[in-house]
């Protein structure tokens, strides 16, 4: 794919009021989610669950693309078609998780670095053959108690930039995901300061690696108070603090910012996205690439057997997040959409 093709794919992923379904949970993550509803995490159950999501009627009105896991991109739907083929037939762009996970960063207690650069070129070539047009690399970064260190920021943003360069070389749009972990007691100010440091380093590294920013997407979390903080910032404060970080450090050449939900409730993630879009227009599209905040209610409703109930919940959440992209979400829509 040429540079022009990469830019067109990136723009298509954030076109209209659509967003991305992150269905790239690793083995441990999907096992935990299945355990929460009393379902065993077998290959057959994982395949049936993903099939329920991917075949939801009407979801393509609100979802532009789907990020898959290594297992999922190789699986076949219940009708026998490969998942990438099924998604393409519905007009959805196929993505793939490219990293192999986070591991302890040497000489940095409590911090990690994401690995997977070794062999990345050959993996991405195979994923493209399997139908992928974009990729994602997640770098979890601890916040609070003096973290993140400059060492961890540099190690992770350098790896993100190297991955992005290899992805573009392979003809895949790279989504770069610096995931500042929110499970501490830190304030929204500490969160915003850490996010700013990470974004500044990230775009320095992407420039040094000669990455075409117009053919990339940024997948950050929002500037949030730690989930164990005594005083949690409200929706409007989160929107203002998050946008200040982006206006300070994200170049206008980036076509879109596709938020991760980062453990927020479905309603909170949607409300925060809406508040930021109400303050637009912005230089970049502000969209979503949610996992749990798109799937949680659908997973519970599905429960291993009720496909229609699961699809209703997934479609509802996708529709509400599309409304948030337009700055048209209100909490009252939660009830209206359920009744509809």
HELIX and SHEET records of a PDB file:
HELIX    1   1 UNK A    3  UNK A   13  1                                  11    
HELIX    2   2 UNK A   27  UNK A   35  1                                   9    
HELIX    3   3 UNK A   43  UNK A   54  1                                  12    
HELIX    4   4 UNK A   59  UNK A   61  5                                   3    
HELIX    5   5 UNK A   70  UNK A   74  1                                   5    
HELIX    6   6 UNK A   83  UNK A   89  1                                   7    
HELIX    7   7 UNK A  120  UNK A  130  1                                  11    
HELIX    8   8 UNK A  150  UNK A  169  1                                  20    
HELIX    9   9 UNK A  188  UNK A  208  1                                  21    
HELIX   10  10 UNK A  213  UNK A  215  5                                   3    
HELIX   11  11 UNK A  235  UNK A  249  1                                  15    
HELIX   12  12 UNK A  266  UNK A  278  1                                  13    
HELIX   13  13 UNK A  292  UNK A  302  1                                  11    
HELIX   14  14 UNK A  307  UNK A  325  1                                  19    
HELIX   15  15 UNK A  332  UNK A  339  1                                   8    
SHEET    1   A 8 UNK A 216  UNK A 218  0                                        
SHEET    2   A 8 UNK A 173  UNK A 180  1                                        
SHEET    3   A 8 UNK A 134  UNK A 141  1                                        
SHEET    4   A 8 UNK A  93  UNK A  97  1                                        
SHEET    5   A 8 UNK A  63  UNK A  68  1                                        
SHEET    6   A 8 UNK A  19  UNK A  23  1                                        
SHEET    7   A 8 UNK A 285  UNK A 290  1                                        
SHEET    8   A 8 UNK A 256  UNK A 259  1                                        
SHEET    1   B 2 UNK A 102  UNK A 104  0                                        
SHEET    2   B 2 UNK A 112  UNK A 114 -1                                        
END                                                                             
